[in-house]
Amino acid sequence: MAERRPMKPGDLIGMATAAGQEAREVAARRRMAPIRLTDEERRVCTDELAEQFALGRLNEDELHRRVNLLNEAVTHADLQPVFAGLPAPSLYKPAPRNPGRWRWAAFIGAVWMALPFALVGLVLLVFGREIAAAIFGLPAIAWVFFTYRWASRPAREERRRSGS
């Protein structure tokens, strides 16, 4: 009997991510099914069939048969038999997600969480309790600084990649 290794949280997250990706591809295929194919989409599908041939998933006869089916296809639904048993064409892969504004929303939340501590530190500084002010104020300021760096990291990396 094969020994089963325990499931780790990372494994579950990976499985959930893969299932979500697959569900998005299936939903995109379903939405696109009644829509007519464009010349560009046919070209992309032809390139993908050629890639599958180069990888050895298709022999020459099977490639010709599938290219003929592709040329006869009118709608996206007609692509089902063309790619049967092969990975879904990239037409249905969702666009990569940009790191959005949620990082900045998290930064604003961090500022609101740090604000009372910074204000207490300021009041204590005014009343001559420098040590207490440092205990309250400095961690709040550091928290805001580090969350700002975290929120602005995608923009900094993009600037670095573009060479600016």
C-alpha positions in Angstrom: 0.0 0.0 0.0 1.4 3.4 -1.0 2.2 5.7 1.9 0.4 9.1 1.8 2.2 12.1 2.8 0.3 14.7 4.9 -1.3 17.6 3.0 0.3 21.0 3.7 -1.5 24.3 3.5 0.7 25.3 0.6 -0.5 22.2 -1.3 -4.1 23.2 -0.7 -3.5 26.8 -1.8 -1.8 25.5 -5.0 -4.7 23.2 -5.8 -7.3 25.9 -5.2 -5.3 28.3 -7.4 -5.1 25.7 -10.2 -8.8 25.0 -9.9 -9.7 28.7 -10.1 -7.5 29.2 -13.1 -9.1 26.2 -14.9 -12.6 27.5 -14.0 -11.8 30.9 -15.5 -10.6 29.2 -18.7 -13.8 27.1 -18.9 -15.9 30.2 -18.3 -14.1 32.1 -21.0 -14.5 29.2 -23.5 -18.2 29.1 -22.7 -18.6 32.9 -23.2 -16.8 32.8 -26.5 -18.5 29.7 -27.9 -21.1 31.4 -30.1 -18.7 34.1 -31.3 -17.2 33.9 -34.8 -13.4 33.3 -35.2 -11.2 36.1 -36.5 -8.2 35.6 -38.8 -5.9 36.5 -35.9 -7.5 33.9 -33.7 -7.1 31.3 -36.4 -3.4 32.2 -36.7 -2.9 31.9 -32.9 -4.6 28.5 -33.0 -2.5 27.4 -36.0 0.7 28.4 -34.1 -0.4 26.5 -31.0 -1.1 23.4 -33.1 2.3 23.7 -34.6 3.8 24.0 -31.1 2.0 20.8 -30.0 3.4 19.1 -33.1 6.9 20.3 -32.2 6.5 19.0 -28.7 5.6 15.6 -30.1 2.0 15.5 -28.9 0.7 15.3 -32.5 2.0 13.4 -35.5 2.0 14.9 -39.0 -1.4 13.3 -40.1 -3.1 14.4 -36.9 -1.7 17.9 -37.3 -3.1 18.1 -40.9 -6.5 16.8 -39.8 -6.7 19.3 -37.0 -5.6 22.2 -39.2 -8.3 21.3 -41.7 -10.8 21.3 -38.8 -9.5 24.6 -37.8 -9.9 26.1 -41.3 -13.5 24.8 -41.4 -14.3 26.2 -37.9 -16.7 29.2 -37.9 -17.2 29.8 -34.1 -15.2 29.2 -31.0 -17.4 26.2 -30.2 -16.0 24.6 -33.4 -12.5 24.6 -31.8 -13.5 21.9 -29.3 -12.6 19.0 -31.6 -9.5 20.8 -32.9 -8.0 21.0 -29.4 -9.5 17.7 -28.0 -6.8 16.1 -25.8 -4.5 19.1 -26.0 -4.0 22.1 -23.7 -6.5 24.9 -24.1 -5.4 27.5 -26.6 -4.1 30.8 -25.2 -7.2 32.5 -26.5 -8.9 31.5 -23.3 -6.2 32.1 -20.8 -7.1 35.2 -18.7 -4.8 38.2 -18.8 -2.3 38.3 -15.9 -3.6 40.4 -13.1 -1.8 43.6 -12.3 -0.9 44.3 -8.7 -3.8 46.7 -8.1 -4.7 49.5 -5.8 -5.4 47.1 -3.0 -1.9 47.6 -1.7 -2.6 51.3 -1.4 -5.9 50.6 0.4 -3.9 48.4 2.8 -1.4 51.2 3.3 -4.3 53.6 4.2 -5.6 51.1 6.7 -2.1 50.9 8.2 -2.0 54.7 8.5 -5.4 54.7 10.3 -4.2 52.0 12.6 -1.0 53.8 13.5 -2.6 57.3 13.8 -3.8 56.9 17.5 -0.3 55.7 18.5 1.4 58.5 16.8 -1.0 61.0 18.4 -0.5 59.6 21.8 3.3 59.8 21.2 2.9 63.4 20.2 0.9 64.3 23.3 3.4 62.6 25.5 6.2 64.5 23.8 4.5 67.8 24.4 4.1 66.9 28.1 7.8 66.1 28.5 7.7 62.3 28.5 10.2 61.6 25.7 10.8 57.9 26.4 7.0 57.2 26.5 6.6 59.3 23.3 9.3 57.2 21.6 7.7 53.9 22.8 4.3 55.0 21.3 5.3 57.1 18.3 8.4 55.5 16.8 6.8 52.1 16.1 3.8 53.8 14.5 6.0 55.8 12.3 8.1 52.8 11.4 4.9 50.8 10.6 3.7 53.5 8.2 7.1 53.7 6.6 7.4 50.0 6.0 3.8 49.7 4.7 4.5 52.6 2.3 7.6 50.8 1.0 5.5 47.6 0.6 2.6 49.4 -1.2 5.0 51.2 -3.6 7.1 48.2 -4.4 5.4 47.2 -7.7 5.8 50.8 -9.0 9.4 50.8 -8.0 10.1 47.5 -9.7 8.3 48.6 -12.8 10.5 51.8 -13.0 13.6 49.7 -12.4 12.6 47.3 -15.2 11.9 50.1 -17.6 15.3 51.7 -16.9 14.1 55.0 -15.5 
